[in-house]
Amino acid sequence: MKAKELVKNGIFYGLGIFVLVMFLLNQNKMKGENAYFFKAIDSNAVEFNLKSYEGKIIVMDFFGTWCPPCIKMIPSFVELSKEFNQNDVIFLGIHSVGNDPGNSYLKAFATKYKIDYKILHGTPDIEKKYQIESFPTLVIIDREGKIAHHMSGIHGKKQLHKIITNLLE
């Protein structure tokens, strides 16, 4: 291998390792912090107040309709929302503030992907308070109003099921 290729490969792999380390460091970075109870507008143009769900387990999926990994997670999120369809757990989709497609598009998107939980319009304040740096990001709030999990990237249904089940115990 030529010296140029070695340098190029070293930079490429070094960058990959850096990205992986940064990803791992950002997992559960807010664990144990108090949740931010916000107001937002849902896809039906109705004000939603997260505070009214205090004392319940709140599972928030920060996503974008333009985001392939976000779309890949939706079926698991829908299945879990049906499975835990009870008074103790609420599921929310919070759309990226950077690319808000409007209510009619979000409703059509929800229909296409069979989303039966509320979709909220994100705001810069919500994304800042929850330190949303990439999509998808899941934030799970426990019954005491503390952040139990803050996870970037795709997560499996089994992993999320276990987290929610443990919080219900």
Backbone as JSON, one array per atom type, in Angstrom:
{
  "sequence": "MKAKELVKNGIFYGLGIFVLVMFLLNQNKMKGENAYFFKAIDSNAVEFNLKSYEGKIIVMDFFGTWCPPCIKMIPSFVELSKEFNQNDVIFLGIHSVGNDPGNSYLKAFATKYKIDYKILHGTPDIEKKYQIESFPTLVIIDREGKIAHHMSGIHGKKQLHKIITNLLE",
  "N": [[0.84, -1.18, 0.0], [0.51, 2.19, -0.75], [1.97, 5.14, 0.71], [0.26, 7.35, 0.67], [-2.28, 6.16, 0.52], [-2.34, 4.8, 2.95], [-2.34, 6.94, 4.77], [-4.76, 8.16, 4.02], [-6.59, 6.06, 4.59], [-6.09, 5.82, 7.32], [-7.01, 8.29, 8.3], [-9.71, 8.08, 7.57], [-10.58, 5.8, 9.1], [-9.93, 6.71, 11.63], [-11.65, 8.91, 11.89], [-14.08, 7.54, 11.82], [-13.92, 6.07, 14.22], [-13.86, 8.19, 16.03], [-16.46, 9.29, 15.61], [-18.02, 7.11, 16.49], [-17.24, 6.95, 19.22], [-18.15, 9.47, 20.12], [-20.9, 9.1, 19.71], [-21.41, 7.02, 21.55], [-20.76, 8.31, 23.94], [-22.81, 10.13, 24.11], [-25.04, 8.69, 24.85], [-27.58, 8.31, 27.15], [-26.92, 10.7, 28.42], [-28.34, 12.56, 29.89], [-29.47, 11.25, 31.96], [-31.27, 10.87, 34.95], [-31.69, 13.57, 35.34], [-34.02, 16.27, 35.9], [-37.07, 16.2, 34.13], [-38.14, 18.21, 31.37], [-41.06, 19.8, 31.28], [-43.15, 20.63, 28.84], [-45.12, 22.76, 26.63], [-46.71, 22.22, 23.54], [-47.69, 22.23, 20.08], [-49.92, 19.97, 18.58], [-50.33, 17.68, 15.76], [-52.9, 18.15, 15.0], [-53.31, 20.77, 15.36], [-53.77, 21.46, 17.99], [-53.21, 22.54, 21.31], [-50.84, 20.92, 23.33], [-50.06, 19.74, 26.51], [-47.45, 18.64, 28.25], [-47.13, 18.45, 30.97], [-49.54, 17.57, 32.01], [-49.32, 14.88, 31.97], [-47.61, 14.14, 33.91], [-46.21, 11.93, 36.28], [-46.69, 9.67, 34.93], [-45.18, 7.21, 32.76], [-43.32, 8.48, 30.2], [-42.69, 8.28, 26.85], [-40.75, 9.55, 24.46], [-40.24, 10.12, 21.08], [-38.01, 11.68, 19.21], [-38.01, 12.78, 16.03], [-37.72, 12.86, 12.39], [-39.56, 13.36, 9.42], [-38.15, 13.05, 7.14], [-36.1, 11.37, 7.71], [-34.48, 8.39, 7.3], [-33.56, 6.38, 9.31], [-35.28, 7.09, 11.4], [-37.8, 6.53, 10.34], [-37.53, 3.81, 10.05], [-37.67, 2.97, 12.7], [-40.3, 3.45, 13.44], [-42.39, 1.35, 13.12], [-41.84, -0.43, 15.31], [-42.16, 1.32, 17.45], [-44.87, 1.95, 17.17], [-46.02, -0.6, 17.62], [-45.21, -1.02, 20.29], [-46.55, 1.1, 21.52], [-49.16, 0.26, 21.28], [-49.08, -2.13, 22.71], [-48.47, -1.25, 25.3], [-50.7, 0.21, 25.85], [-52.09, 1.81, 28.03], [-53.0, 3.52, 31.07], [-50.64, 4.21, 32.3], [-48.46, 4.68, 30.62], [-47.32, 6.84, 28.1], [-46.94, 7.56, 24.68], [-45.13, 9.58, 22.45], [-44.54, 11.33, 19.43], [-42.16, 13.58, 18.35], [-41.68, 15.99, 16.13], [-38.92, 17.1, 14.17], [-37.69, 20.37, 14.54], [-36.28, 21.62, 12.6], [-37.24, 21.08, 10.07], [-40.16, 21.47, 9.51], [-43.0, 20.07, 8.28], [-45.66, 20.78, 8.33], [-49.17, 20.52, 9.37], [-51.0, 19.0, 7.7], [-49.31, 17.36, 6.18], [-48.01, 15.92, 8.23], [-50.21, 14.53, 9.28], [-50.89, 12.89, 7.07], [-48.52, 11.44, 6.9], [-48.6, 10.11, 9.36], [-50.84, 8.49, 8.94], [-49.95, 6.91, 6.78], [-47.87, 5.44, 8.01], [-49.22, 4.21, 10.03], [-49.38, 5.42, 12.56], [-50.48, 5.83, 15.77], [-50.2, 7.33, 18.01], [-49.75, 10.57, 19.59], [-48.47, 13.19, 17.56], [-46.22, 15.76, 17.83], [-45.3, 19.15, 17.11], [-42.0, 20.0, 17.1], [-39.97, 22.36, 18.93], [-37.46, 24.96, 19.02], [-36.75, 25.39, 21.69], [-37.61, 23.06, 23.06], [-35.99, 21.1, 21.81], [-33.49, 22.06, 22.54], [-33.57, 21.96, 25.38], [-33.77, 19.2, 25.75], [-31.44, 18.4, 24.62], [-31.18, 17.55, 21.9], [-29.44, 16.27, 19.34], [-29.26, 14.64, 17.19], [-31.16, 12.53, 14.97], [-32.97, 9.48, 14.91], [-33.86, 10.31, 18.3], [-34.5, 9.02, 21.44], [-36.27, 9.81, 24.35], [-36.96, 8.97, 27.58], [-39.1, 9.38, 30.22], [-39.42, 8.9, 33.67], [-41.81, 7.9, 36.27], [-41.37, 9.66, 38.34], [-40.71, 11.98, 37.18], [-38.17, 12.22, 36.17], [-35.44, 11.97, 33.87], [-35.1, 8.91, 32.49], [-33.96, 7.55, 30.39], [-31.97, 8.5, 27.62], [-31.44, 8.35, 24.43], [-29.69, 8.12, 21.43], [-30.09, 7.28, 17.96], [-31.03, 4.15, 16.29], [-33.1, 1.9, 17.99], [-33.88, -1.31, 19.21], [-37.02, -3.1, 19.37], [-37.23, -5.0, 21.44], [-35.33, -4.09, 23.29], [-36.42, -1.58, 24.0], [-38.86, -2.42, 25.02], [-38.04, -3.82, 27.3], [-36.89, -1.73, 28.81], [-39.16, -0.09, 29.29], [-40.83, -1.9, 30.64], [-39.29, -2.4, 32.94], [-39.41, 0.14, 34.1], [-42.08, 0.26, 34.75], [-42.3, -1.48, 36.86]],
  "CA": [[0.0, 0.0, 0.0], [1.27, 3.43, -0.82], [1.88, 6.0, 1.89], [-0.93, 8.19, 0.52], [-3.45, 5.34, 0.86], [-2.29, 4.56, 4.39], [-2.78, 8.17, 5.44], [-6.18, 8.31, 3.72], [-7.31, 5.05, 5.37], [-5.96, 6.16, 8.74], [-7.92, 9.4, 8.57], [-11.07, 7.56, 7.46], [-10.88, 4.96, 10.26], [-9.87, 7.57, 12.82], [-12.9, 9.67, 11.92], [-15.12, 6.58, 12.18], [-13.79, 5.79, 15.65], [-14.27, 9.41, 16.72], [-17.92, 9.37, 15.54], [-18.55, 6.06, 17.36], [-17.01, 7.36, 20.61], [-19.07, 10.57, 20.42], [-22.22, 8.5, 19.8], [-21.51, 6.28, 22.81], [-20.73, 9.26, 25.04], [-24.08, 10.85, 24.15], [-26.11, 7.83, 25.33], [-28.0, 8.53, 28.54], [-26.18, 11.83, 28.97], [-29.2, 13.36, 30.77], [-30.1, 10.33, 32.91], [-31.42, 11.35, 36.32], [-32.04, 14.99, 35.38], [-35.45, 16.56, 35.87], [-37.65, 16.36, 32.8], [-38.67, 19.52, 30.99], [-42.46, 19.65, 30.92], [-43.37, 21.7, 27.87], [-46.34, 22.85, 25.85], [-46.43, 22.2, 22.11], [-48.86, 22.08, 19.22], [-49.93, 18.67, 17.93], [-50.6, 17.7, 14.31], [-54.28, 18.62, 14.8], [-53.26, 22.19, 15.73], [-54.28, 21.58, 19.36], [-52.12, 22.65, 22.28], [-50.56, 19.74, 24.13], [-49.31, 20.09, 27.71], [-46.81, 17.44, 28.79], [-47.3, 18.48, 32.42], [-50.74, 16.83, 32.37], [-48.97, 13.45, 32.03], [-46.64, 13.95, 34.98], [-46.56, 10.77, 37.09], [-46.75, 8.54, 34.02], [-43.97, 6.99, 31.98], [-43.47, 9.22, 28.94], [-41.71, 7.82, 25.87], [-40.75, 10.54, 23.38], [-39.42, 9.82, 19.91], [-37.66, 12.88, 18.43], [-37.82, 12.21, 14.7], [-37.99, 13.69, 11.22], [-40.21, 12.59, 8.34], [-37.11, 12.93, 6.12], [-35.01, 10.6, 8.33], [-34.67, 6.95, 7.13], [-33.52, 5.61, 10.56], [-36.49, 7.4, 12.18], [-38.89, 5.79, 9.73], [-37.29, 2.4, 10.35], [-38.07, 2.7, 14.09], [-41.73, 3.69, 13.67], [-43.22, 0.16, 13.38], [-41.62, -0.9, 16.68], [-42.75, 2.3, 18.35], [-46.33, 1.77, 17.07], [-46.34, -1.85, 18.31], [-45.06, -0.81, 21.73], [-47.61, 1.99, 22.0], [-50.37, -0.58, 21.4], [-48.88, -3.1, 23.79], [-48.51, -0.55, 26.58], [-51.85, 1.11, 25.77], [-52.68, 1.88, 29.36], [-52.91, 4.86, 31.65], [-49.33, 4.47, 32.91], [-47.42, 4.96, 29.62], [-47.75, 7.64, 26.95], [-45.96, 7.64, 23.6], [-45.22, 10.83, 21.68], [-43.58, 11.62, 18.38], [-41.89, 15.02, 18.33], [-41.04, 16.22, 14.84], [-37.79, 18.01, 14.11], [-37.99, 21.78, 14.31], [-35.53, 22.08, 11.44], [-37.93, 20.82, 8.8], [-41.55, 21.25, 9.88], [-43.76, 19.97, 7.04], [-47.04, 21.24, 8.5], [-50.13, 19.56, 9.9], [-51.59, 18.06, 6.73], [-48.29, 16.37, 5.84], [-47.82, 15.05, 9.39], [-51.37, 13.63, 9.36], [-50.74, 11.9, 6.0], [-47.39, 10.62, 7.31], [-49.1, 9.25, 10.44], [-51.72, 7.5, 8.31], [-49.11, 6.01, 5.98], [-47.09, 4.57, 8.89], [-50.15, 3.69, 11.05], [-49.02, 6.01, 13.85], [-51.7, 6.11, 16.53], [-49.86, 8.18, 19.15], [-49.7, 11.99, 19.22], [-47.27, 13.79, 16.96], [-46.11, 17.17, 18.19], [-44.32, 19.97, 16.42], [-40.89, 20.37, 17.96], [-39.6, 23.77, 19.0], [-36.04, 25.09, 19.38], [-36.62, 25.28, 23.14], [-37.72, 21.65, 23.43], [-34.8, 20.4, 21.36], [-32.35, 22.52, 23.35], [-33.69, 21.43, 26.75], [-33.52, 17.76, 25.73], [-30.14, 18.19, 23.99], [-31.37, 16.74, 20.7], [-28.37, 16.56, 18.4], [-29.41, 13.77, 16.03], [-32.45, 11.86, 14.87], [-33.93, 9.61, 16.0], [-33.43, 10.3, 19.7], [-35.58, 8.66, 22.36], [-36.15, 10.29, 25.72], [-37.97, 8.31, 28.39], [-39.25, 10.02, 31.53], [-40.04, 7.98, 34.62], [-42.96, 8.4, 37.02], [-40.93, 10.73, 39.25], [-40.38, 13.17, 36.38], [-36.73, 12.22, 35.88], [-35.07, 11.32, 32.62], [-34.61, 7.55, 32.74], [-33.13, 7.17, 29.24], [-31.78, 9.49, 26.56], [-30.7, 7.48, 23.53], [-29.68, 8.47, 20.01], [-29.97, 6.17, 17.03], [-32.08, 3.14, 16.21], [-33.14, 0.96, 19.12], [-34.78, -2.43, 18.95], [-38.27, -3.23, 20.12], [-36.98, -5.76, 22.68], [-34.62, -3.21, 24.22], [-37.37, -0.59, 24.5], [-39.84, -3.15, 25.84], [-37.39, -4.1, 28.59], [-36.75, -0.46, 29.53], [-40.48, 0.34, 29.75], [-41.28, -2.88, 31.64], [-38.54, -2.14, 34.18], [-39.92, 1.38, 34.7], [-43.42, -0.01, 35.27], [-42.21, -2.32, 38.08]],
  "C": [[0.89, 1.24, 0.0], [1.03, 4.27, 0.42], [0.62, 6.86, 1.85], [-2.19, 7.43, 0.94], [-3.5, 5.06, 2.36], [-2.78, 5.76, 5.17], [-4.28, 8.35, 5.25], [-7.01, 7.32, 4.55], [-7.25, 5.36, 6.86], [-6.89, 7.28, 9.14], [-9.36, 8.91, 8.57], [-11.44, 6.75, 8.71], [-10.84, 5.77, 11.56], [-11.14, 8.38, 12.99], [-14.06, 8.77, 12.34], [-15.09, 6.27, 13.67], [-14.23, 7.0, 16.47], [-15.8, 9.52, 16.75], [-18.54, 8.34, 16.48], [-18.39, 6.44, 18.84], [-17.97, 8.49, 21.0], [-20.5, 10.05, 20.57], [-22.4, 7.81, 21.15], [-21.51, 7.22, 24.01], [-22.06, 10.0, 25.2], [-25.25, 9.98, 24.63], [-26.34, 8.08, 26.81], [-27.27, 9.69, 29.21], [-27.01, 12.66, 29.95], [-29.85, 12.51, 31.87], [-30.09, 10.9, 34.32], [-31.78, 12.82, 36.44], [-33.56, 15.14, 35.38], [-35.91, 16.76, 34.44], [-38.12, 17.79, 32.61], [-40.1, 19.29, 30.52], [-42.88, 20.86, 30.1], [-44.8, 21.69, 27.33], [-45.92, 22.87, 24.39], [-47.75, 22.07, 21.36], [-48.79, 20.71, 18.55], [-50.31, 18.8, 16.46], [-52.04, 18.04, 13.97], [-54.43, 20.09, 15.17], [-53.87, 22.45, 17.1], [-53.09, 21.66, 20.31], [-52.05, 21.4, 23.14], [-49.7, 20.18, 25.31], [-48.75, 18.82, 28.34], [-47.0, 17.33, 30.3], [-48.52, 17.65, 32.86], [-50.48, 15.32, 32.43], [-47.91, 13.16, 33.09], [-47.12, 12.81, 35.88], [-46.73, 9.51, 36.25], [-45.38, 8.34, 33.38], [-44.22, 7.62, 30.61], [-42.33, 8.81, 28.01], [-41.8, 8.77, 24.67], [-39.75, 10.15, 22.3], [-39.21, 11.12, 19.14], [-37.25, 12.38, 17.05], [-38.0, 13.28, 13.62], [-38.62, 12.82, 10.15], [-39.23, 12.3, 7.21], [-36.0, 11.97, 6.51], [-35.23, 9.09, 8.18], [-34.55, 6.13, 8.42], [-34.76, 5.86, 11.44], [-37.67, 6.58, 11.65], [-38.75, 4.3, 10.02], [-37.75, 2.04, 11.77], [-39.58, 2.78, 14.32], [-42.54, 2.43, 13.92], [-43.05, -0.4, 14.8], [-42.28, 0.03, 17.69], [-44.27, 2.17, 18.35], [-46.75, 0.5, 17.82], [-46.26, -1.68, 19.82], [-46.16, 0.08, 22.28], [-48.92, 1.23, 22.15], [-50.26, -1.54, 22.57], [-49.0, -2.45, 25.17], [-49.64, 0.47, 26.61], [-52.61, 1.08, 27.1], [-52.47, 3.28, 29.92], [-51.51, 5.2, 32.17], [-48.24, 4.87, 31.92], [-48.03, 5.79, 28.49], [-46.59, 7.7, 25.95], [-46.21, 8.91, 22.81], [-44.17, 10.83, 20.58], [-43.4, 13.13, 18.35], [-41.05, 15.3, 17.08], [-39.96, 17.29, 14.94], [-38.23, 19.44, 13.79], [-37.34, 22.28, 13.02], [-36.24, 21.93, 10.11], [-39.38, 20.5, 9.09], [-42.42, 21.23, 8.62], [-45.21, 20.45, 7.14], [-47.99, 20.12, 8.89], [-50.64, 18.55, 8.88], [-50.57, 16.98, 6.33], [-48.07, 15.4, 6.99], [-48.99, 14.07, 9.54], [-51.26, 12.53, 8.3], [-49.6, 10.93, 6.34], [-47.84, 9.63, 8.39], [-50.01, 8.15, 9.88], [-50.9, 6.46, 7.56], [-48.38, 4.99, 6.87], [-47.9, 4.03, 10.07], [-49.8, 4.16, 12.46], [-50.31, 6.38, 14.58], [-51.43, 6.92, 17.8], [-49.76, 9.62, 18.65], [-48.36, 12.35, 18.58], [-47.32, 15.28, 17.26], [-45.1, 17.86, 17.29], [-43.23, 20.34, 17.42], [-40.67, 21.88, 17.94], [-38.1, 23.84, 19.33], [-35.83, 24.91, 20.89], [-36.67, 23.82, 23.59], [-36.45, 20.9, 23.04], [-33.57, 20.81, 22.16], [-32.4, 21.91, 24.75], [-33.39, 19.93, 26.81], [-32.24, 17.39, 24.98], [-30.23, 17.25, 22.79], [-30.34, 17.17, 19.67], [-28.46, 15.7, 17.14], [-30.78, 13.1, 16.09], [-32.24, 10.43, 14.39], [-33.21, 9.69, 17.35], [-34.65, 9.98, 20.54], [-35.27, 9.21, 23.74], [-37.3, 9.66, 26.49], [-37.93, 8.92, 29.78], [-39.95, 9.05, 32.46], [-41.17, 8.65, 35.39], [-42.62, 9.56, 37.95], [-40.56, 12.0, 38.48], [-38.91, 13.31, 36.09], [-36.48, 11.54, 34.54], [-34.43, 9.98, 32.95], [-33.68, 7.1, 31.62], [-33.13, 8.3, 28.22], [-30.86, 8.8, 25.55], [-30.82, 7.95, 22.08], [-29.57, 7.22, 19.17], [-31.14, 5.2, 17.09], [-31.97, 2.2, 17.4], [-34.2, -0.09, 18.84], [-35.99, -2.44, 19.86], [-38.04, -3.94, 21.46], [-36.3, -4.89, 23.72], [-35.59, -2.2, 24.83], [-38.42, -1.23, 25.39], [-39.28, -3.39, 27.24], [-37.27, -2.83, 29.43], [-38.1, -0.04, 30.11], [-41.0, -0.59, 30.83], [-40.59, -2.64, 32.97], [-39.04, -0.87, 34.87], [-41.32, 1.19, 35.29], [-43.4, -0.79, 36.6], [-42.03, -1.46, 39.32]]
}
